[in-house]
Amino acid sequence: QGCGSANGYVVTKNLDPSQLIEVGQGPNQEVIYELPTNSTLFNDYYTYYGGGSVLTDSSLENLTTTQFQNVHAIVVARNALGEYVVYQRNDMATGGGCGKPVIYLYPQTPTEVDISVGANITVSNPTYTKDGWQNVLALPSGELTYQGVNYNSLFWEGTGIGMYPVIDQGTIVPRDQVVSTIKLQLEQQGLGASEISDFLAYWQPRLPSSPYTRLTWLDTAQMNELAPLQISPRPTTLIRVFLDFQGMEHSYKITPQTFSAPVRNGFTVVEWGGLLRN
């Protein structure tokens, strides 16, 4: 799970079928399996569960490995392609939130703007109402006034209503190149110097200390599916970027992403954000 509404599964490689324990059948008579508590994959999941302190159901916290197995925290089924698919129990899956997406408004003339976000918003500044942000006075410089208070941007955190995309592209860089790569890739996607500075001020302290980091960017089209923006008047140019990153011990081959910077014409709206993992 990312910061969207979709629940997910993973396909596992190199699973020894002799380890699987048959526990039942699925709706199409497929065999449902569990993993033994001494298997590497089971213990990877159990370690990621980490005691379940972020779960809303306190009865599912601090389970032993046997209890973790008994509540069917994860199960395995084989699909039509012969792949072993590992499913997480929905109320025990550790997901993440959309972390501090920041919205900048650049109209050509002073303009009152209404904005709503297709997301379940948990944190915002200024306060996000059930109708969104209404009558935000935006100046061409990017300065904003809302309910008599001045801001340079709007920000929100929460869970998007749409599907979080599959992460199968990106860039893997060593630790000492992460910040410079992020800066370059933000420039390639059309962000300006002050927007990049704001991005790094927030996200640089949150970057992993692992030897390598995977950087994957969601683009405007993907963000419009994940957390659509309703903006009135409608902007001429909309730039939305969102970083999914993960620290790793080793590098691996991944399909690279290509970027293009839209030309800023007319009323321009820019948003950046990233994935906060629980």
N, C-alpha and C positions, 0 to 999 in steps of 0.2 A: 504493500500500500504506500502510495505517496500522499499528496495533500488533496486527493480527489475522493470521490464517493465509491470508487470501484474496489471490491475485494479481490484478492489475487491468489495465484498459485504459482509454483515453480516446477519446472521439469528438472529432474535430477539425473546426473550422469554417473556411470560406474557403480550403480547400486547392485549389490549381490542379492538376487532373488531369494536365495536360501535363507536370508536374514528376515524376510517378511513373515509376519504373523497374520493369518487370515482371521478377520473378526466379523465379517458380515458381507452384505451385498448392497450395491447402490440401486437407484431407481431403474436402471436398465440391466439389472442382473450382473453388473460388473462386480468383480471381487474387490472388497475393501480390506486393506491391510494396515497393520501398525508396525512400527519399528521396535526392535528390542532396545531396552534402556542402555545397553552397552555399545550400541552402534555409534559410529562417528557422526552420522547425519542427525540422529536423535539428539545427541549431546550438543551439537551445534545449535539446534533449535532451542534446547533447554537453556543453554548459555545466553542466547539472545533474549529469551524470556526474562532472565535475570530476576526472578522472584515475583514478577508481575506487579510491581508497585504502581504502574500507570493504569492498571485495569480498574474499571468502574465497579466490578463485582469483587468485594474483599474476600469472598470465599475461594477465589481462584488465585489468591496471592500466596507466595511462599510455599508452593507445592514441592514435595520431593519428586524425584524422577519417576517413581512408581505412581504417585498421584497424578503427575503430569500426563503419564501414559493412560491412566484409568479414566481421566476425563476427556480422552480423545483430543488432546490439544492439536495433534497433527495426525492425518491419515494419508494413506497412499493408494492410488488407483492406477491401473494401466489403461491408457487411451487407445484409440483405434490405430495410432501410428506405432504402438508398441512402446511408447515412452511411459516412464513411471512419473506420475504427477503427484506432487506433495501439496496437500491442502491444509491450511491453518484454520482452526476453529475461529469463527468470525469475532467472537467476543474475547478472544485471547491473542488476536493478531496485533502486533505492535506497529502502528502506522506512523504518520508524521503530519505536520501541518504546513501550510504555506506560510513561510516565515517572512514577516515584514515586507510584503509587497508595498512599494512606495510609488505613488502616482504624482507626476508633474503635469501641470497644465500650462500651455503656451499659446494663448489666443493671439490674433493679430491686433485686436483692439480690446479694451476692458470689457469683459463678458461675464454674465452670471451663468454658472454651469451647474447642472444636476448630474450626479453620478450614483449609480447603484452597482453592486458587485454580486454576481451569482455564486455566493459562497455563504457558509455558516460562519459568520465573523465572531471571533471570540475576544479580540483586542483591536482597538482602533484609536487613532488620534488625527483629527478631532473625533469625538464620539460619533459612531455610526448609528443612525436611527433605523427604524423598520422601513423607512422610505429612502434610505441612503443619505448622502450628503446633498442637501438642497440649497440652491442659491449661493453657491460658492463664487465670490467675486475673484476672477482670475485676470491678472495683468500680463501684457506681453513679456515682461521680465521673468515671469514664473511666480511672482509674489501672489499669495492667496489671502483672502479675508473671509472668514466664516464665523457668523454670529458674533461679529465685532472683534475677533481675535485674528492676528496675522500668523500665517504659516508659509513655509516654502514648499510643502508637499502634503499629501494625504497618505496615511498608511493604515494597513489592516493586516490581521493574521486570522487564520481559520482554515476551514476545509472546503475546497471547491465542490460544486454540485456535479461536475462532470467527471469523465473517466480520466484517470492518470495514465499517460502514455507509457508504452513499453520502452524501457531504457536499453537500447541496443546500439547506440552510437556515442561518440564522445572523444575525449582526448585524455591520455594518461601521461602525467608529467611527474618528474621527481620533485621532492618537497621544495627545493630551492628555486623552482621555476613556476610554482603555482600562482603566486601573486602577479608576476609579469605576464603569464599566459592569460589569466582572467582579465587583466587590463587590456591586453591586445584584442581578445575576443569580444569584449564589450565595445571597444572602438569599432571593430569590424561589423558589429550589429547596429551601430548608429548612435551609441550613447556619447554624450558630451563629457568634457573634462570634469565639470562639477558633479554630474550624475555618477560618473565612475568613482570619484572621490568619496561620495556618499556611500556607494555600494561597498567599497573596500573598508570604509570606517566601520560599517556594521558587520560585514562577513569575514574580514581577515582574522579577527580574534576567534572566530568559530570554525576556522579551517582545521582539518585534522593534522596531527603531527606525525602521521605515518610516512614511511619512505616514499610512497607514491600516492597520488590522488587522481581519481577519475573525475573529469569535468564534463557534464552533459548539459546542454542548454535547451530548454523548451522555447519555442518561438511564438510569435504573435498568434498564429493560427491555432497552435496547441493550447495556448493560454485562453483563447476565446472559447474553446471547447471545455476546458477545465473550470474556468471561473470567468464567465462572460461579463463584460462591462457594458452597462447601459449609460450612455453619455448624451446629454442634450445641452447645447446643440452638438450635433455629430461632428467629431474631428475629421479633418481632411487626412491627417497622417497619424497612425497609431503604431507605436513601437512597444512591444511587451517582451521582456526577456526574463528567464527564470532558471536558476542554477540548481541542478541535482548533482551533488558531489559525494564522493565516498573515498575514505582513506583505505589504502591497501598496502600489504607488505611486499607484493611483487607486481610488476607490470605484466600486461598481456595485450594481445592484438585486439583492436576494436575498430569498427568502421568509423573513419573520421567524419566530422561535421563540416559543412561549408556554410559560410555566413555572407550576408549582404546587408548593406546599410541603406535603408530607405531615404530618399530625399525628403527633407522636411518642408512640406508645402502647406500653407494655410494654418489653420488651428491644429496644433500638434499636441498629442498626449503621449507621455513616456511612462512606462512602469517597469521597475525591476523588482525581483524577489528571489527567494531560494527555499529549499526544502529543509524544514526543521524536523529532524528525526527524534521521536520520543525515546 
